[in-house]
Amino acid sequence: MNSGKRERILKAAIKVFARDGFYNAKMEEVARRAGVAVGTTYLYFENKDDLMISIFEEEMVPIINAMRREMAQQSSATDKIATFVRLHLSFVEKDPDMAHLLEVEMRQCSKFIHGYHSGRFKEYLDLIAAALVEGQISAEFESTINPTVFKQIVFGAVDQIATNYTVSRARRINLAQSAEQIIRVLLQGIAKK
């Protein structure tokens, strides 16, 4: 099969799903935008759900690699977690179509909601857990914090801000300021010192 066509279909689907919404998007429109016949889309992807999952799987690879590289350059676990928060929200700001797809439309994909068990999302969240564990070993963080719970808390915070940003037409949310507030609350706590 022609990998160029597959790539064009994936890129077209990102635009169509972001513009029309996953639920309303039609495979015919994806094919038209990709410059292929509708039947060609089904040679590469079983259905719209399969196409959405494929976008997620493939687009997460460079995001995970960039995140891993940036976090590895940090000398402390605190800085690694802060880097995760900043970089995640930076990705959202730099690629609003992909952000909308991952933050909003992915949640309408029945294959994602019912039984998606990919390693990519877990791999992404495990970067947070690994930084916490590193900080626990170096005594930066309390040893009683559960890495699984912590990674969900961190991701939940950035995900909520990112979702608000992607659905806000006015884009009034300042992602850089939001990142710093998330970092302060998560890593310094809210107690007066």
C-alpha positions as CSV (number, residue, x, y, z in Angstrom):
1,M,0.0,0.0,0.0
2,N,1.0,3.6,-0.6
3,S,2.2,5.1,2.6
4,G,1.9,8.6,1.1
5,K,-1.9,8.1,0.6
6,R,-2.2,6.8,4.2
7,E,-0.4,9.9,5.5
8,R,-2.5,12.2,3.4
9,I,-5.7,10.6,4.8
10,L,-4.4,11.0,8.4
11,K,-3.6,14.6,7.9
12,A,-6.9,15.3,6.1
13,A,-8.8,13.5,9.0
14,I,-7.1,15.8,11.6
15,K,-8.4,18.9,9.7
16,V,-11.9,17.4,9.1
17,F,-12.4,16.0,12.6
18,A,-11.2,19.3,14.2
19,R,-13.4,21.4,11.9
20,D,-16.6,19.3,11.8
21,G,-16.3,17.3,15.0
22,F,-15.7,13.6,15.1
23,Y,-19.4,12.7,15.3
24,N,-20.4,14.9,12.3
25,A,-17.3,14.2,10.2
26,K,-17.8,12.0,7.1
27,M,-15.3,9.7,5.6
28,E,-16.2,11.1,2.2
29,E,-15.0,14.6,3.3
30,V,-11.8,13.1,4.6
31,A,-11.2,11.3,1.3
32,R,-12.0,14.5,-0.7
33,R,-9.6,16.6,1.4
34,A,-6.9,13.8,1.1
35,G,-7.4,13.7,-2.7
36,V,-8.3,10.0,-2.7
37,A,-11.4,7.9,-3.5
38,V,-13.6,7.1,-0.5
39,G,-12.9,3.4,-1.0
40,T,-9.2,4.1,-0.6
41,T,-9.7,5.3,2.9
42,Y,-11.2,1.9,3.8
43,L,-8.1,0.1,2.4
44,Y,-6.1,1.8,5.2
45,F,-8.7,2.3,8.0
46,E,-11.6,0.0,8.9
47,N,-13.8,2.9,9.9
48,K,-13.9,6.4,11.3
49,D,-13.1,5.1,14.8
50,D,-10.1,3.2,13.5
51,L,-8.9,6.3,11.7
52,M,-9.2,8.4,14.9
53,I,-7.3,5.8,17.0
54,S,-4.6,5.7,14.3
55,I,-4.2,9.5,14.4
56,F,-3.9,9.3,18.2
57,E,-1.3,6.5,18.0
58,E,0.8,8.1,15.3
59,E,0.7,11.7,16.4
60,M,1.6,10.8,20.0
61,V,4.9,9.3,19.0
62,P,6.6,12.7,18.2
63,I,4.9,14.3,21.2
64,I,6.2,11.6,23.6
65,N,9.7,11.7,22.1
66,A,9.9,15.5,22.4
67,M,8.5,15.3,26.0
68,R,11.0,12.6,26.9
69,R,13.9,14.7,25.4
70,E,13.0,17.9,27.2
71,M,12.4,16.1,30.5
72,A,15.7,14.3,30.3
73,Q,17.5,17.7,30.0
74,Q,16.3,18.7,33.4
75,S,18.4,18.1,36.5
76,S,15.7,17.7,39.1
77,A,12.5,15.7,39.3
78,T,10.7,19.0,40.1
79,D,11.9,20.5,36.9
80,K,10.9,17.4,34.9
81,I,7.3,17.7,36.1
82,A,7.3,21.4,35.5
83,T,8.6,20.8,32.0
84,F,5.9,18.2,31.4
85,V,3.2,20.8,32.3
86,R,4.7,23.6,30.3
87,L,5.4,21.5,27.2
88,H,2.0,19.8,27.2
89,L,0.3,23.2,27.1
90,S,2.8,24.5,24.6
91,F,1.8,21.6,22.3
92,V,-1.8,22.6,22.6
93,E,-1.1,26.2,21.7
94,K,1.2,25.3,18.7
95,D,-1.2,22.9,17.1
96,P,-4.8,23.8,17.9
97,D,-6.3,21.3,15.4
98,M,-4.5,18.4,16.9
99,A,-5.2,19.7,20.4
100,H,-9.0,19.9,19.6
101,L,-8.9,16.4,18.2
102,L,-7.1,15.0,21.3
103,E,-8.8,17.0,23.9
104,V,-12.4,17.1,22.6
105,E,-13.1,14.8,19.7
106,M,-11.2,11.8,20.9
107,R,-13.8,11.4,23.7
108,Q,-16.6,10.9,21.1
109,C,-14.8,8.0,19.5
110,S,-16.5,4.8,20.7
111,K,-13.4,2.7,20.1
112,F,-11.5,5.0,22.4
113,I,-14.1,5.1,25.1
114,H,-14.9,1.4,25.0
115,G,-11.7,-0.7,25.2
116,Y,-8.8,1.4,24.0
117,H,-5.8,-0.1,25.7
118,S,-2.9,1.4,23.9
119,G,0.5,1.9,25.2
120,R,0.9,5.4,23.8
121,F,-1.3,7.2,26.3
122,K,0.1,5.1,29.2
123,E,3.6,5.8,28.0
124,Y,2.9,9.5,28.0
125,L,1.5,9.4,31.5
126,D,4.3,7.2,32.8
127,L,6.7,10.1,32.1
128,I,5.0,11.9,35.0
129,A,5.1,8.8,37.2
130,A,8.8,8.2,36.5
131,A,9.6,11.8,37.4
132,L,7.7,11.5,40.7
133,V,9.5,8.2,41.5
134,E,12.9,9.9,40.7
135,G,11.9,12.7,43.1
136,Q,10.9,10.2,45.8
137,I,14.3,8.5,45.5
138,S,16.2,11.8,45.6
139,A,13.9,12.9,48.6
140,E,12.5,15.9,46.6
141,F,9.0,14.4,47.1
142,E,7.2,12.5,49.8
143,S,7.5,8.8,49.4
144,T,3.9,8.1,50.3
145,I,2.5,9.7,47.1
146,N,1.2,7.0,44.7
147,P,2.7,7.5,41.2
148,T,-0.5,6.2,39.5
149,V,-2.6,8.7,41.3
150,F,-0.1,11.5,40.9
151,K,0.2,11.1,37.1
152,Q,-3.6,11.2,36.8
153,I,-3.8,14.4,38.9
154,V,-1.1,16.1,36.8
155,F,-2.6,15.0,33.5
156,G,-6.1,15.9,34.8
157,A,-5.0,19.4,35.5
158,V,-3.3,20.1,32.2
159,D,-6.0,18.2,30.3
160,Q,-8.8,20.4,31.8
161,I,-6.9,23.6,31.0
162,A,-6.2,22.4,27.5
163,T,-9.8,21.4,26.9
164,N,-11.0,24.8,28.1
165,Y,-8.5,26.4,25.7
166,T,-9.5,24.3,22.7
167,V,-13.3,24.9,23.1
168,S,-13.0,28.6,23.9
169,R,-13.5,30.6,20.8
170,A,-12.0,33.7,22.2
171,R,-8.9,31.9,23.5
172,R,-8.9,34.0,26.6
173,I,-7.0,31.4,28.6
174,N,-3.3,32.2,28.8
175,L,-1.7,28.8,28.7
176,A,1.7,29.9,29.9
177,Q,0.2,31.5,33.0
178,S,-2.0,28.4,33.5
179,A,1.1,26.2,33.4
180,E,2.8,28.2,36.1
181,Q,-0.2,28.0,38.3
182,I,-0.6,24.3,37.9
183,I,3.1,23.8,38.6
184,R,2.9,26.0,41.8
185,V,-0.2,24.2,43.1
186,L,1.1,20.7,42.3
187,L,4.7,21.1,43.3
188,Q,4.6,23.8,46.0
189,G,1.2,23.2,47.5
190,I,-1.3,25.9,48.4
191,A,-0.3,26.3,52.0
192,K,1.1,29.6,53.2
193,K,4.7,29.3,54.1
